[in-house]
Amino acid sequence: MADVEQNAAVPDGSSNGSDAVNGTAGRFVSSAEGTALAYGSLLLMALLPIFFGALRSVGCSKSKNASDMPETITSRDAARFPIIASCTLFGLYLFFKIFSQEYINLLLSMYFFVLGILALSHTMSPFMCRVFPAQLPNKQYQLLFTQGSGESKEEIVNYEFDTQAGCVSAEKDSHWIANNLFGLAFALNGVELLHLNTVSTGCILLGGLFVYDVFWVFGTNVMVTVAKSFEAPIKLVFPQDLLEKGLGASNFAMLGLGDIVIPGIFIALLLRFDVSLKKNTRTYFYTSFLAYIFGLGLTIFVMHTFKHAQPALLYLVPACVGFPVLLALFKGELTEMFSYESSDEVLPHTPRLTHFPTVSGSPASLANSMQSFDLSTPGRRRHTPSDM
């Protein structure tokens, strides 16, 4: 999942890659209202894909459609992920240092543009199918959003879609609104389709990326450099000078998609755990969701106070893991939480062979052993000669 390579919340990042922290001369200073609007918008945009992606992950785990089947992350995958992410991040850093940033961003933007179209199509198609019946003629539509007028008119968003398939094509544009549309689609699809198989796997993944995030943000300048140089939609951005400069604003606050998807798939796992308890409550989901709000809010507060990029997972991981675990300990459900396997719900009606019958002695003992196995397996019907 390439989105996770940039998961540092970066204050005051500008589109031209200028230093966001050192307060260089001539740098635009955002108003308090503009800064509050930017941070509040980032928080809201982060919550939307987590909430709706988690809800969609419940239905996704029971889907029979091959294209909607989730990708399960095992404990082995979780242990290797921080190493793979570190190698990829450092590789991108070297690429930006050696080769022209313009050409690298051009290639990567084209790649993520195609992925963004697919992500938007997958995100919008269920909604479009519900709103428009199948009998409705399939008509083509275009969503065009421009800035300015006359010869100075500039296209910001240009999407073409039909009534059945949703968004199928679009014009590439590096504007921050288009970037956020793609980024939100990536994040929602990530939370929906990436499933942790157990809570233990989630703790391994979040713990490893906790160390990864802290090291690459506080230990080096690699994370911040790549985050500000990479112009593909793998981060959400919002201008802090929107009130002063409108849609042409360029002084951005940003949040990497990894800070949304990684905690989001853990929160989605807890929602599926709530469903498995069959208590008609969503206690662990709402607890972890509120914990995410607290952790991201704390990240923004510290970032704004110290004027330095912060590893958001430093605050998100303890909150998103700690609060649900403490709640489970208080309710006496800690064992159930850590023994729950999300993969059990992919095929919930499939009988599982939990033990093999022990066979010894004569053929009669074999028949008796198989008979006991038939009777002990839930949902399994024993065949008798009268059934033949």
Disulfide bonds with the S-S distance in Angstrom:
none
